[in-house]
Structures are given as structure tokens and as C-alpha cells.
Amino acid sequence: MIERSTAALHDAYAAEYDDQVRAYGSYLVEALFGLCYESIRPGQALLDLGIGSGLSAALFARAGLRVHGVDFSPAMLDVCRAKGVAEELRQHDLRQLPWPYPDRTFDHLVCCGVFHFIPELKGIFEEASRVLRDGGLFAFTTKSSLRLGALQEKYEQHPSDGLDVFAHTPEYVGSVIEQSHFERSKVLRCFVVEDLFYVWTVQK
């Protein structure tokens, strides 16, 4: 479980988060939505894992999806709630398994800008497969590094603003996708300032 002190760090910048994303010139949420667009339909149920302030959720809500969200930061959930983009929000730590949802509840899952705070992803993907309906899309981002290709480890860890950040190797992410019985659909590499990110879509 993520420690309460870590959640407090996310609480501390919740009110400024959207402005920080714009200042960094990050378009990960737009890239993720674009890769999903041909597979989503109005009225479908979507779960945003680590919904935060609702940046990703807002795009899917505008497209007519019924958005549900989960996050471990109360302050982030308050910001998201004020935007009115989700029909249901829950405070929950994604690493605390199982998640508080029945099997095959959602048509699609998204998780943008979250996995670089979580070192081991296998349990997350197994749980994603459980709550996702057959044929559903799971779209997510991971942080990587140009030098990770030469490493054998699953990820590279380094501190950033008081938080541990994990850059996962694409090979590790690919193995977790396969082990969790997802089929890889699309992968996009992009940069946020000097940081390399991957935007993935996989299908159950």
C-alpha cells in the first residue's frame, strides 16, 4: 500500500496540478485519448485508474462515456469532483488488491501518468483484466528511459520531488501484458520535456 505521506505529497499540489501539466507541455492525456478513440462508444462505462484531477476523464466524458474514477488522494478527488466529469469517484490505493469493483464491470480502463509511481505492475494488470469486460480496451502510460534498453532490470528507480519514480523497460511492460492475457494493440513513444513516455493500448 502507498504510504499516507506519499498521498499527502499528491494532495499538496492537487490545486496546481492542471497548471503544472500545461507548463510542462505534456499532452499524454490527448495522446492516450486519441489512441482509444476508434474503440470507444457513447454510453460505455470507463474506469479511470488514478483519475487525479480528471484531465483524462474529461475527454472521455465529453465523448459520452460514463466515467468512474479511483484515486488515493482526497484532494485530487475534490478537484475532479468539482469538474463534474465522473458519475462516481472512490478513494482507493490501486496497489491494494482487489479493487472495490465486481468482475467485468467496465467496458474500458485508462491509467495516465500513474504507473511511474508503482514499481511492480503484474498485480495491477491482473486486476485490470478482472474488472474489464471481454473485448474491452486498457490504455495506459509508462515512463521509460533511452538507456533502459541496455538494462536487464524491470525498471530504473530514482527520486523526484520527494517521490520515488520508476522508469519501466518496454520489455518488462510487454511481459506483464502477455502474462495478464491482454493483446497488444497500439504503442506510441513521446517526450514530455526530456522524459520518454510510452502510451499503450491493449485489449482483453
N, C-alpha and C positions, 0 to 999 in steps of 0.2 A: 504494500500500500504506500502511496506517496505521502510523505510526512506532512503534518499540518503546516509546518513552517514553509514548505515549498508552495502549498496552496496560498499561503499568506503573501508570498512574493508575487504570485499572479494577481491576487486581489489588489495589491498595491498599485499596479499600473493599469487596472481594468478600464478606468475612465479615460485614459490616454491611448489605449491600445489601437483604436482605429486610426488615430493621427500618426502613431508610430509606424503602422503598416504603410500608410501613404508616404511618409517621409523616407522610408527605406526603398520606395519604388517597387514594392512587392505586388505581383499580380498572380500569385499562386492560386487564389480563390477563383479568379477568372479562368485561368488555365484548367483547373480541375472541373469547373462547371462546363467549359467548352468540350472537354473530352467525354463528358457524360450526356451532352445534350441530345444526341440522336437516340439514346436509350430510355429517356425519361418521358413520362406522360402526366398530364394534369390529373389530380386526384390520387396519385400514388403516395404511399406512406414512406417517408425517408427519415432515417435516424442519423443525426449529425453527432459524431463521437468527438467530444471535446469542443462543443459548439462555441465556447468562448463568448465573444460579443455578438456573434451571429453574422459575421461577414459572409461566410459561405452560405449559411442558411437563407439569407435574404435573397440570393439569386434563385435558389430552388423554390422558395415561397412565391416569388414573382412569376415563376414558370408554372405555378398552380399545384405544386406538390404540398402534401400535408406534412409539415416538418415537426419532428420530435427532436429534442436535444438533451444531451447529458454532459455535465462538466463538474469538476471537483471544486471550482472556485465560486463561492457565493456572489462575489462582486461582479464577476464576469456574467453570471446568470442574470443578475439585476439589470446590467446594461442590455443584454439580449432581450430580456422580458419587456423592457421599455420600448424596444423597436417593434414589438408585436409580430415578429416573423415566424414564431413557433407556436403551435397549438398546445404543446406540452413540454415542460422542462423539468429535469430531475438533477439533483446534486448527487454525484456518484463518482468515485475514483475508478477509472477504466481498468486499472490493474487489480481491482477487487472483483474476482470472478465467483459465481456467474453474475452477469449484468441483470438488472431488475426488469427483464422482459421475457415473455414466453417464447418458445421456439417459433421460428418462421413468422415473425410479427411484421417485418418490414420488406418493402419492395426493393429498396436501395439503402446503402450506407455510404457516408462520406466521413473523412477524417483529414482535415487540412491543418498543417502546422502543429502537429501534436506528437508524432512518433519520434521526433528527435529529442524528446524528453523521456523516452522509455527505451531501456536497453534491449530487453528480450521481447520479441513480438509474437512468438508462436502461440501463446495462450490467448492473446488478443485476436489473432486470426481465427483460431478455433471457435471462439465465442462469436465472432462476426459471422462465421458460417452457420452457427446455430440459430441466430435470430433473423437471418436473411432467408427470404423465400427463394425457391428454385428459380434459376434464371435471372436473379437479381444482380445488380452491379455494386461492387465495393470500390470506391475511388478514394485514394489517399496520397499523401506526400511523405517522402523521406528525405532527410538531409544526407548528402554524401560528400566525397572529397576526391579531388583529382588524383591524389596519391593512394587512395584506398585500393585501387586495382592491383597494387603490388603486395597488399597485405593478405594474410590468411585468416585474420580475426574476423568476427562477425561485425564488429563496429569499432570505431575510434571514439574515445571519450575525452572531453575537455570541458573545463568550467567556463561559464559565460554569465556575467551579471549575477553571480551568486547561485546559479543553477548548473547542474550537470547536463551537458548536451552530448548527444550520441549521433555520430555520422555512420550510418549503416552501409555496408557494402551491398551493391546490387545483387551479388551472388547470394548473400545471406537472405535478402528480401525475396529473391526468386525461389530459394529453397523453402521458405516459410509459405509462400503462395502455393507451391506444389504439395507440400505436406498437409495443408489445410483444405485440399481438394478444390481449389479455385483454378480457373483457366485464365491465363494472362490475356488481356485484350489490347490495351494501348499503354505506351510509356513515352513520356516527354521529359527531356532534360532541360533545365533552365537555371538561370542565375538570379539570385537576389543579392545585389551589391557584388561581393566576391564569393558568396556561398553557393555551392552547387546543390540543387534540389532535383529530385525525381518526382514526377506526377504519374501515378499508376492508376489504371482501371483494370479490375479483374472481375470475372463472372462466376457465379456459383452454378 
